[in-house]
Amino acid sequence: MTQGSFEAMGTTVETWSEIPDSTSAVARWFEQVESRCSRFRPDSELSAINHSSSTDISLSRLMWEVLSVADKARMLTEGLVDIGVGSAVAGWGYDRTFGEVTDIASPGGQFAAPGWTLHTEDRTLRRSPGTSLDLGGIAKGWACDRAVEKGLAGTVSAGGDLRSADPGTVTTVLDNRGATAARVHVGVGALATSSITRRRWRVGDREVSHLVDPRTMAPVETPVLSATVVAPTAVEAEIGAKAVLIKGVDGLAWADKTEWIRSALVLWHDGSVFATTGLELVA
């Protein structure tokens, strides 16, 4: 099995495969997704959507598929994971690639609750005024899923999101100091970690993270530093991890009773690690 890596979507993407030139094929696929779904590329389809004055917007097939997954994410988490928080993400200072983000004095205004729907009959997106989309982890997880499902690689990992077709896949979950918190058997399936420790900056006298709570349209406040979820797909793991983190003290209990989540693990603010009973740990 060969291993390769490349940079895409603001992170390092790693591949494992028996297929020659697999990494190049996955890189081309990620470029295709990023060229449509990046909010930082002025020529992307997402940028065109967010800057459009129209309420009804026709979508490409790829964007339709990604937004359909995002719509499912919103349903599965009862609105806790919602791509319609883009205006708040940008308004709180994350309006450029993270390496260029700087501290700001105050958030850029008041932000309306997300308002968007998909219309299957003509493959269009309908948005309420002020709603901007941030595909973020949804697009990243979906790209991992489709790369493996297309047979481009056996395992693909991108910035905390991993999808595997290999029964032997094991991955390491790190704590906020970079030490090993747990080694998890993923096998055929997926794992994702959502964290508030890596992308942080200051807004006035408050330190904030990139993760916005759709209920408040402000950066999430939670005692959970990071949440990791194992699920059948990377998208499901990604949205599960975000929901667990946003739910905070109730996150693991929610994960434990959620059928599409196989297991979950959280790193608490004091360094403690807790997990659901179904987590398959490796010594």
C-alpha positions in Angstrom: 0.0 0.0 0.0 1.3 3.4 -0.9 0.8 6.7 1.0 0.7 10.2 -0.4 -0.3 13.7 0.6 -1.1 17.1 -0.9 -2.6 20.5 0.3 -6.2 21.3 -0.4 -9.1 23.0 1.4 -6.8 24.7 3.8 -5.4 21.5 5.2 -3.2 18.4 4.4 -5.0 15.6 2.6 -3.5 12.1 3.0 -4.3 9.0 0.9 -3.6 5.3 1.3 -4.1 3.0 -1.7 -3.1 0.0 -3.8 -3.8 2.0 -6.9 -0.9 3.6 -8.8 -1.0 7.4 -9.0 -3.9 7.4 -6.6 -2.8 10.5 -4.8 -2.9 12.5 -8.1 -6.4 11.3 -8.8 -7.6 12.3 -5.4 -5.9 15.7 -5.7 -7.7 16.4 -9.0 -11.0 15.4 -7.3 -10.4 17.7 -4.3 -9.5 20.6 -6.7 -12.8 20.0 -8.5 -14.7 20.2 -5.2 -12.8 23.2 -3.8 -13.2 25.1 -7.1 -16.9 24.9 -6.6 -17.2 25.0 -2.8 -14.6 27.4 -1.5 -15.8 30.7 0.0 -12.3 32.1 -0.3 -12.0 31.7 -4.1 -13.7 34.7 -5.8 -14.4 32.6 -8.9 -16.0 29.6 -7.1 -19.7 28.7 -7.4 -20.1 29.3 -3.6 -18.7 32.8 -3.9 -21.1 33.5 -6.8 -24.0 32.2 -4.7 -23.1 34.3 -1.6 -22.6 37.5 -3.6 -25.8 37.0 -5.7 -28.7 39.4 -5.1 -31.1 36.7 -6.3 -33.2 34.7 -3.8 -33.5 31.7 -6.2 -30.2 30.4 -7.6 -29.7 27.5 -10.1 -27.1 25.0 -8.9 -24.5 22.8 -10.7 -24.9 19.1 -10.2 -21.9 19.0 -7.8 -23.2 21.9 -5.7 -26.6 20.3 -5.6 -25.2 17.1 -4.2 -23.2 19.0 -1.6 -26.1 21.1 -0.5 -28.4 18.1 -0.4 -25.9 16.5 2.1 -25.9 19.8 4.1 -29.7 19.7 4.1 -29.6 16.2 5.6 -27.0 17.4 8.1 -29.4 20.1 9.3 -32.2 17.6 9.6 -30.1 14.9 11.5 -28.9 17.5 14.0 -32.2 19.4 14.4 -30.5 22.6 13.1 -27.3 22.5 15.1 -25.2 22.0 12.0 -26.3 24.5 9.5 -24.3 25.9 6.5 -26.4 29.1 6.6 -24.2 30.6 9.3 -21.7 32.1 6.7 -22.5 35.7 7.4 -21.8 35.2 11.1 -18.6 33.3 10.5 -17.3 36.1 8.3 -18.7 38.8 10.6 -16.9 37.4 13.6 -13.6 37.8 11.7 -13.2 34.5 9.7 -13.6 36.3 6.4 -10.4 35.1 4.7 -8.2 32.0 4.8 -7.3 31.3 8.4 -3.6 32.2 8.0 -4.7 35.8 7.3 -7.3 36.1 10.1 -6.4 38.8 12.6 -8.0 40.1 15.9 -10.8 42.5 15.5 -12.5 45.0 17.8 -16.1 43.8 17.4 -18.2 41.5 15.3 -19.5 43.0 12.0 -23.1 43.6 12.8 -26.2 41.5 13.7 -26.8 38.3 11.9 -30.1 36.9 10.9 -30.9 33.2 11.5 -30.1 30.9 8.6 -32.8 30.7 6.0 -32.4 28.4 3.0 -34.3 25.6 1.2 -33.6 23.4 -1.8 -36.1 22.9 -4.6 -35.7 19.5 -6.3 -38.0 20.2 -9.3 -35.6 22.8 -10.8 -32.4 22.1 -8.7 -32.4 25.6 -7.2 -31.4 27.1 -3.9 -33.7 29.7 -2.3 -32.3 31.9 0.4 -33.7 34.5 2.7 -32.1 38.0 2.7 -28.8 38.0 4.7 -28.2 34.3 4.5 -24.7 33.3 3.4 -23.4 29.8 3.1 -20.2 28.3 4.6 -19.7 24.7 3.4 -16.6 24.2 5.5 -16.4 20.7 6.9 -19.4 19.4 4.9 -17.6 19.8 1.6 -14.4 18.4 3.1 -16.1 15.3 4.5 -18.1 14.8 1.3 -15.0 15.0 -0.8 -13.4 12.2 1.3 -16.5 10.1 1.0 -16.8 10.4 -2.7 -13.0 9.8 -3.3 -13.3 6.5 -1.6 -16.7 5.6 -3.1 -15.3 6.4 -6.5 -12.4 4.0 -5.9 -9.8 6.7 -6.2 -8.2 5.5 -2.9 -8.7 3.0 -0.1 -8.5 5.6 2.7 -8.6 9.4 2.5 -8.0 11.8 5.4 -8.4 15.6 5.3 -7.9 17.8 8.3 -9.7 15.6 10.8 -12.1 13.9 8.5 -11.3 10.3 7.4 -13.1 7.8 5.2 -11.9 4.2 4.9 -12.6 1.1 2.9 -9.9 -0.8 4.8 -11.1 -3.1 7.7 -7.7 -2.5 9.4 -7.8 1.2 9.5 -6.7 2.7 12.9 -6.3 6.4 13.6 -4.9 8.5 16.4 -6.9 11.2 18.2 -4.8 13.9 19.7 -5.4 16.1 22.7 -5.0 19.9 22.7 -1.2 19.5 23.4 -0.6 17.2 20.5 -0.3 14.1 22.6 -2.2 10.9 21.9 -5.7 10.9 23.6 -6.8 7.6 22.0 -6.1 5.2 19.2 -9.4 4.3 17.5 -10.3 1.4 15.3 -12.3 2.8 12.4 -12.2 -0.1 9.9 -14.6 0.3 7.1 -16.3 3.6 7.9 -15.3 7.1 8.9 -14.1 9.3 11.7 -14.1 13.1 12.2 -12.9 15.4 14.9 -14.3 18.9 15.5 -12.2 21.2 17.7 -12.3 24.8 19.1 -8.6 24.8 20.0 -6.9 25.1 16.6 -8.6 28.1 14.9 -8.9 30.9 17.5 -8.5 34.7 17.5 -9.8 37.6 19.6 -12.9 39.8 19.0 -12.6 42.6 21.5 -11.8 41.1 24.9 -13.2 37.7 23.9 -11.3 34.8 22.4 -13.4 33.0 19.8 -13.3 29.9 17.5 -14.4 29.3 14.0 -17.4 27.2 15.0 -20.7 29.2 15.1 -23.8 28.1 17.0 -26.8 28.6 14.6 -29.0 29.3 17.6 -27.1 32.4 18.6 -25.1 33.2 15.4 -22.1 33.6 17.7 -19.0 31.4 18.3 -19.9 28.4 20.3 -19.3 28.4 24.1 -18.8 24.8 25.3 -16.7 23.0 27.9 -15.8 20.5 25.2 -12.4 21.3 23.5 -12.8 18.7 20.8 -15.3 16.0 19.8 -14.6 12.9 17.7 -17.3 10.7 16.1 -17.1 7.4 14.3 -19.9 6.9 11.7 -20.5 5.1 8.4 -19.5 8.2 6.3 -17.1 11.1 6.8 -20.0 13.6 6.4 -22.0 11.8 9.1 -18.9 11.8 11.3 -18.3 15.5 10.6 -21.8 16.6 11.4 -21.9 14.3 14.5 -18.7 15.7 15.9 -19.9 19.3 15.4 -23.2 18.6 17.1 -21.6 16.8 20.0 -19.2 19.8 20.5 -22.1 22.4 20.3 -24.2 20.3 22.7 -21.4 20.4 25.2 -22.3 18.6 28.5 -25.2 16.8 26.7 -23.1 15.8 23.7 -22.0 12.3 24.5 -25.5 11.3 25.8 -27.0 12.5 22.5 -24.4 10.6 20.5 -25.0 7.4 22.5 -28.7 7.4 21.5 -28.2 8.5 17.9 -28.4 5.5 15.6 -26.2 6.8 12.8 -23.3 7.4 15.2 -21.3 4.4 16.0 -19.3 5.9 18.9 -17.9 9.3 20.1 -15.2 10.7 22.3 -14.7 14.2 23.8 -11.8 16.0 25.3 -13.0 18.1 28.2 -11.6 21.6 29.1 -9.6 20.2 32.0 -7.9 17.6 29.8 -10.2 14.7 30.7 -11.2 12.3 28.0 -14.7 10.7 27.9 -16.2 8.3 25.4 -19.4 6.3 24.6 -19.3 2.6 25.5 -19.2 1.6 21.8 -15.8 3.2 21.0 -13.3 0.6 19.7 -9.9 1.6 21.3 -6.6 0.1 20.2 -3.7 -0.3 22.7 
